[in-house]
């Protein structure tokens, strides 16, 4: 049996990350992968990047990481109103200003996808890890979305499980013989409880199973740190919203 922890969407929230890593260690899981989006929206983006640089945990390039690494222009998102757009621009520009050059260069070196293959007895299991979707790192794939097109591509690639992030909304969904998992968000969950969220995959020779893990962290302390920073209060209010 093999167990893998998959984390995603830290978004500068070092306190949430610390609690998740502690939980993973307590569960004696040694294989950990990160799907990206280390930066933006909480005050510790440099610290989060430094953690991953020093931890050896393999990490993908999220869309927020890519924007910071290559100083990409900002565009409004269709699902954001004018108020959220204004705050989003301010928060990301804060990251562009404060994340140091060495960390930006490291972000720019991150891979786009991981394909893992495990041999368990005489059985091979293949898992594809992406930040958002098969083709892009900024495309939202929700549980209710039709998976048929993705299924066909994954079937051709002989992939048994796809693990994603980006939406900040976790789920485990079996579609025919392929498992779809969204690991949720460690640092900026959009789920009602706002808890730090990640996934664990368990592999044996017969199957791949996944579970979503939710962890408490000092969310009020994170909100207070946001209020004390140059990051818009919008992001502290979001964490405290129930």
PAGUBA-962636 format. One record per atom (N, C-alpha, C): residue in one letter; y, z, x. Coordinates in steps of 0.05 Angstrom, whole numbers, padded with zeros to 5 digits, always signed. Each point is the difference from the previous one (the first is absolute). Layout:
<tibas>
AYZX
...
</tibas>
This chain:
<tibas>
X-00024+00000+00017
X+00024+00000-00017
X+00025+00000+00018
X+00020-00015-00009
X+00026-00002+00014
X+00022+00008-00019
X+00019+00015+00010
X+00023+00007-00017
X+00026-00009+00015
X+00018-00012-00015
X+00025-00010+00011
X+00023+00010-00018
X+00021+00010+00012
X+00024+00008-00014
X+00021-00022+00003
X+00012-00008-00022
X+00021-00021+00001
X+00026+00011-00012
X+00021+00000+00017
X+00026+00010-00009
X+00020-00023+00000
X+00022+00003-00015
X+00019-00021-00002
X+00027+00011-00009
X+00021-00016+00005
X+00027+00005-00011
X+00009+00029+00005
X+00005+00006+00025
X+00010+00026+00009
X+00029+00003-00007
X+00015-00022+00006
X+00029-00001-00006
X+00016+00023+00011
X-00005+00006+00026
X+00016+00020+00014
X-00005+00028-00008
X-00020+00005-00017
X-00005+00027-00010
X-00021+00014+00018
X+00010+00012+00021
X-00017+00013+00020
X-00015+00024-00012
X+00013+00015-00018
X-00013+00024-00010
X-00024-00007-00018
X+00002-00021-00015
X-00023-00010-00016
X-00022-00010+00019
X+00008-00015+00020
X-00020-00011+00019
X-00015+00023+00014
X+00014+00021+00008
X-00013+00022+00013
X-00022+00012-00017
X+00006+00004-00026
X-00019+00012-00018
X-00025-00018-00005
X+00005-00026-00001
X-00022-00019-00004
X-00018-00001+00025
X+00012-00001+00023
X-00016+00000+00025
X-00016+00026+00002
X+00012+00022-00007
X-00014+00026+00001
X-00024-00001-00019
X+00003-00011-00024
X-00022-00002-00019
X-00022-00018+00010
X+00007-00022+00012
X-00020-00018+00011
X-00016+00014+00022
X+00014+00014+00017
X-00014+00015+00022
X-00019+00021-00012
X+00010+00014-00021
X-00017+00021-00013
X-00025-00012-00012
X+00001-00025-00008
X-00023-00014-00011
X-00017-00012+00021
X+00007+00004+00025
X-00015-00011+00023
X-00004-00030+00000
X+00022-00014-00009
X+00000-00029+00001
X+00014-00009+00025
X-00014-00014+00017
X+00011-00008+00026
X+00012-00028-00001
X-00008-00017-00019
X+00011-00027-00002
X+00022-00001-00020
X+00024-00006+00009
X+00024-00001-00017
X+00015-00026+00006
X+00008-00013-00022
X+00016-00024+00002
X+00026+00003-00017
X+00021-00013+00010
X+00025+00001-00015
X+00008-00029-00008
X+00009-00003-00025
X+00006-00027-00010
X+00030-00007+00003
X+00015+00018+00013
X+00028-00007+00006
X+00021+00012-00018
X+00024-00009+00003
X+00025+00012-00012
X+00004+00029+00010
X+00005+00002+00025
X+00005+00026+00013
X+00029+00009-00005
X+00017-00018-00006
X+00029+00006+00002
X+00014-00001-00027
X+00026+00009+00000
X+00019-00001-00022
X-00005+00023-00020
X+00023+00010-00011
X+00001+00018-00024
X-00003+00030+00006
X-00009+00008+00023
X+00000+00028+00008
X+00009+00002+00029
X+00009+00023+00009
X+00015+00002+00026
X-00016-00002+00025
X-00027-00003-00001
X-00016+00002+00025
X-00014-00026+00008
X+00013-00022-00004
X-00013-00026+00007
X-00008-00001+00029
X+00018+00008+00018
X-00006-00001+00029
X-00024+00019+00006
X+00000+00023-00013
X-00022+00019+00005
X-00027-00011-00010
X+00001-00012-00023
X-00025-00012-00011
X-00010-00022+00018
X+00018-00018+00009
X-00009-00021+00018
X-00011+00012+00026
X+00013+00020+00011
X-00010+00013+00024
X-00028+00012-00004
X-00004+00012-00024
X-00027+00011-00006
X-00021-00022+00002
X+00005-00023-00012
X-00021-00021+00000
X-00002-00012+00028
X+00021-00002+00014
X-00001-00011+00028
X-00018+00018+00017
X+00000+00026-00005
X-00014+00019+00017
X-00028+00007-00011
X-00004-00005-00025
X-00025+00009-00013
X-00024-00018+00005
X+00005-00025+00005
X-00021-00020+00002
X-00010-00010-00027
X+00012+00009-00022
X-00008-00010-00026
X+00009-00029-00003
X-00018-00019-00005
X+00008-00028-00004
X+00018-00003-00024
X+00021-00016+00003
X+00020-00002-00022
X+00008-00029-00004
X+00003-00008-00025
X+00009-00027-00007
X+00031-00001-00002
X+00010-00025-00001
X+00029-00005-00003
X+00006-00001-00030
X+00013+00020-00010
X+00010+00000-00028
X+00025-00017-00002
X+00008-00006-00025
X+00024-00016-00003
X+00025+00015+00009
X+00001+00026-00004
X+00023+00015+00010
X+00001+00001+00030
X-00024+00003+00012
X-00002+00000+00030
X+00010-00027+00011
X-00009-00021-00013
X+00008-00027+00009
X+00030-00004-00002
X+00012+00009-00021
X+00029-00003-00003
X+00016+00015+00022
X-00010+00024+00006
X+00014+00016+00021
X-00005-00012+00027
X-00025-00008+00006
X-00008-00011+00026
X+00016-00025+00007
X+00004-00017-00019
X+00012-00026+00005
X+00028-00003-00012
X+00011+00022-00010
X+00027+00000-00012
X+00003-00021-00021
X-00019-00002-00018
X+00001-00020-00021
X+00021+00006-00021
X+00012-00020-00012
X+00020+00005-00020
X-00011+00014-00025
X+00018+00013-00014
X-00008+00014-00025
X+00006-00018-00024
X-00018+00000-00019
X+00004-00014-00026
X-00006+00019-00023
X+00014-00002-00022
X-00006+00017-00023
X-00028-00007-00011
X-00014+00021-00010
X-00026-00004-00013
X+00004-00003-00030
X-00015-00017-00012
X+00003-00006-00028
X-00004+00025-00018
X-00018+00018+00009
X-00007+00023-00017
X+00019+00024+00005
X+00020-00004+00017
X+00020+00022+00004
X+00026-00006-00014
X+00012+00020-00012
X+00026-00003-00012
X+00021+00001+00022
X+00026-00003-00007
X+00021-00001+00020
X+00003+00027+00015
X-00005+00022-00015
X+00002+00026+00013
X-00021+00004+00021
X-00025-00006-00006
X-00021+00003+00020
X+00003-00020+00023
X+00010-00023-00006
X+00004-00020+00021
X+00021+00010+00020
X+00022+00012-00010
X+00021+00011+00017
X-00012+00021+00019
X-00015+00018-00012
X-00012+00022+00016
X-00021-00010+00019
X-00016-00020-00008
X-00020-00012+00018
X+00013-00013+00024
X+00022-00014-00004
X+00014-00013+00022
X+00010+00021+00019
X+00012+00022-00010
X+00011+00021+00017
X-00022+00013+00017
X-00023+00006-00013
X-00022+00013+00013
X-00012-00017+00023
X-00004-00026-00006
X-00012-00017+00020
X+00020-00005+00023
X+00025-00003-00006
X+00020-00003+00021
X+00002+00025+00017
X-00005+00023-00012
X-00001+00025+00016
X-00023-00001+00020
X-00023-00010-00009
X-00023-00004+00019
X+00006-00019+00022
X+00013-00023-00007
X+00007-00019+00020
X+00018+00011+00021
X+00016+00019-00008
X+00019+00012+00019
X-00013+00022+00017
X-00018+00015-00012
X-00009+00025+00014
X-00028-00003+00013
X-00016-00019-00008
X-00026-00003+00014
X+00004-00013+00027
X-00011+00013+00021
X+00006-00009+00027
X-00014-00026+00007
X+00011-00013+00021
X-00009-00027+00007
X-00030+00000+00008
X-00009+00020+00014
X-00028+00001+00009
X-00018+00001-00024
X+00007+00016-00021
X-00016+00001-00024
X+00001-00026-00016
X+00023-00013+00000
X+00002-00026-00014
X-00018-00020+00013
X+00000+00000+00027
X-00017-00019+00014
X-00030+00006-00005
X-00007+00025-00002
X-00028+00007-00006
X-00008-00009-00028
X+00018+00005-00019
X-00006-00010-00028
X-00005-00030+00000
X+00016-00014+00016
X-00003-00029+00000
X-00026-00010+00012
X-00014+00018+00014
X-00026-00008+00013
X-00024+00005-00018
X+00005+00011-00024
X-00023+00008-00017
X-00013-00024-00013
X-00026+00001-00004
X-00015-00022-00013
X+00005-00001-00030
X-00008-00022-00012
X+00005-00005-00028
X-00023+00009-00018
X-00025-00002+00010
X-00023+00008-00015
X-00021+00011+00019
X-00019+00016-00011
X-00024+00008+00015
X-00024-00008-00016
X-00020-00012+00013
X-00025-00005-00012
X-00021+00016+00014
X-00013+00018-00014
X-00020+00018+00012
X-00028-00008-00009
X-00019+00002+00018
X-00027-00005-00006
X-00017+00023+00010
X-00017+00012-00017
X-00017+00022+00008
X-00029-00009-00005
X-00017+00008+00019
X-00029-00004-00003
X-00013+00027-00006
X-00011+00003-00023
X-00013+00025-00008
X-00029-00007-00006
X-00017+00009+00019
X-00028-00008+00000
X-00002-00030+00001
X-00010-00014-00020
X-00002-00029+00001
X+00021-00013-00018
X+00019+00016-00009
X+00021-00011-00018
X+00027-00002+00013
X+00014-00022-00005
X+00027-00004+00010
X+00020+00004-00023
X+00021+00015+00006
X+00022+00005-00020
X+00026-00010+00012
X+00015-00016-00015
X+00025-00011+00010
X+00023+00010-00017
X+00021+00010+00013
X+00023+00011-00014
X+00025-00013+00011
X+00017-00010-00018
X+00025-00012+00008
X+00023+00019-00007
X+00017+00007+00020
X+00023+00017-00004
X+00025-00017+00002
X+00018+00002-00021
X+00025-00014+00000
X+00022+00020-00009
X+00025-00007+00005
X+00021+00017-00010
X+00004-00004-00030
X+00001-00025-00009
X+00008-00005-00028
X-00020-00019-00014
X-00004-00024+00011
X-00018-00019-00013
X-00012-00017+00022
X-00017-00019-00008
X-00014-00017+00019
X+00020-00018+00016
X+00021-00008-00013
X+00018-00020+00011
X+00026+00011+00011
X+00010+00022-00011
X+00026+00010+00006
X+00000+00030+00003
X+00020+00011+00015
X+00001+00029+00001
X+00022+00011-00018
X+00009-00016-00019
X+00020+00010-00019
X-00007-00008-00029
X-00025-00006-00005
X-00009-00008-00027
X-00014+00024-00013
X+00008+00006-00024
X-00012+00023-00015
X-00026-00008-00014
X-00021+00015+00005
X-00025-00005-00014
X-00008+00026-00014
X+00004+00000-00026
X-00005+00024-00017
X-00028-00001-00011
X-00009+00023-00010
X-00027+00002-00011
X-00004-00019-00024
X+00021-00003-00016
X-00002-00017-00024
X+00001-00030+00006
X+00007-00007+00024
X+00002-00029+00007
X-00028-00013+00001
X+00000-00025-00007
X-00025-00016+00001
X-00009-00003+00029
X-00025+00007+00006
X-00010-00001+00028
X-00017-00025+00006
X-00003-00018-00020
X-00019-00022+00003
X+00007-00018+00025
X+00025-00007+00004
X+00008-00017+00022
X-00006+00014+00027
X+00008+00025+00001
X-00005+00015+00025
X-00030+00003+00004
X-00014+00005-00021
X-00030+00003+00001
X-00012-00024+00013
X+00008-00024-00009
X-00011-00025+00010
X+00004-00002+00030
X+00025+00006+00009
X+00006-00001+00029
X-00017+00020+00016
X-00002+00024-00011
X-00015+00021+00014
X-00030-00007+00001
X-00010-00011-00022
X-00028-00008-00001
X-00006-00021+00021
X+00018-00019+00004
X-00003-00021+00020
X-00001+00012+00028
X+00017+00021+00004
X+00001+00014+00026
X-00022+00021+00004
X-00017+00003-00021
X-00022+00019+00000
X+00010+00029+00004
X+00023+00006-00012
X+00012+00027+00001
X-00011+00016-00023
X-00008+00025+00006
X-00011+00018-00021
X+00021+00018-00013
X+00021+00006+00015
X+00021+00017-00011
X+00027-00008+00012
X+00021+00001-00018
X+00028-00005+00008
X+00015+00026-00004
X+00014+00009+00021
X+00017+00024-00002
X+00029-00007+00005
X+00017+00008-00019
X+00028-00007+00000
X+00018+00024-00003
X+00026-00004+00004
X+00020+00020-00005
X+00023-00012-00015
X+00025+00005+00008
X+00025-00013-00008
X+00010+00008-00028
X-00018+00002-00020
X+00010+00006-00027
X+00007+00030-00004
X-00010+00017+00018
X+00003+00029-00003
X-00014+00011-00025
X-00019-00015-00010
X-00016+00008-00023
X-00029-00005+00006
X-00015+00022+00002
X-00028-00002+00010
X-00019-00007-00023
X-00022-00013+00008
X-00022-00005-00019
X-00025-00009+00015
X-00022+00003-00013
X-00026-00010+00009
X-00011-00018-00022
X-00006-00025+00006
X-00008-00019-00021
X-00023-00017+00010
X-00022+00001-00014
X-00023-00017+00006
X+00003-00026-00015
X+00001-00023+00014
X+00002-00026-00014
X-00025-00016+00009
X-00019-00002-00018
X-00026-00012+00007
X-00011+00015+00023
X-00006-00014+00022
X-00013+00013+00023
X+00020+00006+00023
X+00026-00001-00006
X+00020+00007+00020
X+00017+00023-00009
X+00005+00019+00018
X+00015+00024-00006
X+00029-00004+00008
X+00018+00005-00018
X+00029-00001+00005
X+00011+00028+00000
X+00014+00007+00022
X+00011+00027+00002
X+00029-00002+00008
X+00017+00016-00014
X+00027+00004+00009
X+00002+00029+00008
X+00008+00005+00025
X+00001+00027+00012
X+00024+00016-00009
X+00018-00012-00015
X+00024+00015-00009
X+00019+00004+00023
X+00017+00020-00002
X+00021+00005+00020
X-00001+00029+00009
X+00000+00004+00027
X+00002+00026+00011
X+00027+00013-00005
X+00021-00016+00005
X+00027+00012+00001
X+00018-00005-00024
X-00007-00019-00017
X+00019-00006-00022
X-00016-00010-00024
X-00018+00017-00009
X-00017-00007-00023
X+00017-00006-00025
X-00008-00021-00014
X+00013-00006-00026
X-00017+00010-00023
X-00020+00016+00006
X-00016+00012-00021
X+00013+00025-00011
X-00008+00009-00024
X+00015+00021-00013
X+00000+00026+00017
X-00021+00006+00013
X-00001+00025+00015
X+00014-00001+00027
X+00007-00024+00010
X+00014-00003+00025
X-00014+00011+00025
X-00026+00007-00003
X-00014+00011+00022
X-00006-00021+00022
X-00003+00009+00024
X-00009-00018+00022
X-00028-00010-00006
X-00004-00026+00002
X-00024-00013-00010
X-00013-00018+00021
X-00026+00002+00003
X-00014-00019+00018
X-00028-00004-00011
X-00016-00017+00013
X-00027-00006-00010
X-00021+00005+00022
X-00024+00006-00009
X-00023+00003+00017
X-00021-00020-00009
X-00010-00016+00018
X-00022-00018-00005
X-00026+00011+00012
X-00021+00000-00015
X-00026+00008+00009
X-00019-00023-00001
X-00012-00007+00023
X-00018-00023+00002
X-00028+00010+00006
X-00019-00011-00015
X-00028+00002+00008
X-00013-00027-00002
X-00026-00002+00005
X-00012-00027+00001
X+00000-00014-00027
X+00004+00016-00022
X-00001-00012-00027
X+00027-00005-00013
X+00021+00014+00009
X+00025-00003-00015
X+00024+00010+00017
X+00023-00007-00011
X+00026+00012+00010
X+00012+00014-00024
X+00006+00025+00003
X+00013+00015-00021
X+00028+00010+00010
X+00018+00004-00018
X+00027+00010+00008
X+00009+00022-00019
X+00016+00018+00011
X+00013+00021-00016
X+00029+00003+00008
X+00016+00007-00019
X+00028+00005+00006
X+00005+00030+00004
X+00014+00007+00021
X+00005+00028+00007
X+00030+00005-00003
X+00007+00022-00014
X+00028+00007-00004
X+00005+00028+00013
X+00021+00002+00015
X+00006+00023+00016
X+00028+00011-00006
X+00002+00026-00003
X+00026+00012-00003
X+00014+00001+00027
X+00026-00002+00000
X+00017+00003+00024
X+00027+00012-00008
X+00016+00010+00019
X+00025+00013-00008
X+00021-00020-00008
X-00003-00010-00024
X+00016-00022-00010
X+00030+00008-00003
X+00005+00025-00007
X+00027+00010-00003
X+00014+00000+00028
X-00015+00006+00020
X+00010+00000+00028
X+00008-00028+00008
X-00017-00019-00007
X+00006-00028+00006
X+00025-00009-00014
X+00002+00006-00026
X+00024-00008-00016
X+00025+00013+00012
X-00002+00025+00008
X+00023+00014+00012
X+00008-00014+00026
X-00019-00009+00016
X+00006-00014+00025
X+00014-00026-00005
X-00009-00014-00021
X+00013-00025-00008
X+00029+00006-00008
X+00005+00021-00016
X+00027+00006-00009
X+00018+00007+00023
X-00012+00011+00022
X+00016+00008+00023
X+00004-00024+00020
X-00012-00022-00006
X+00002-00024+00018
X+00019-00020-00012
X+00002-00023+00014
X+00017-00022-00010
X-00016-00018-00019
X-00025+00006-00005
X-00016-00015-00019
X+00009+00007-00028
X+00003-00019-00018
X+00010+00005-00027
X-00016+00022-00015
X+00014+00017-00014
X-00013+00021-00016
X-00021-00011-00020
X+00004-00025-00007
X-00019-00013-00018
X-00029+00005+00007
X-00006+00000+00027
X-00027+00002+00009
X-00011+00029-00001
X+00018+00019+00003
X-00008+00028-00005
X-00005+00005-00029
X+00018-00010-00017
X-00003+00003-00029
X-00026-00012-00010
X-00007-00024+00012
X-00025-00013-00008
X-00024+00017+00005
X-00001+00013+00023
X-00023+00017+00006
X-00003+00023-00019
X+00022+00011-00009
X+00000+00024-00017
X-00003-00007-00030
X+00001-00026-00006
X-00001-00008-00028
X-00029+00003-00011
X-00003+00013-00022
X-00026+00004-00012
X-00002-00016-00027
</tibas>
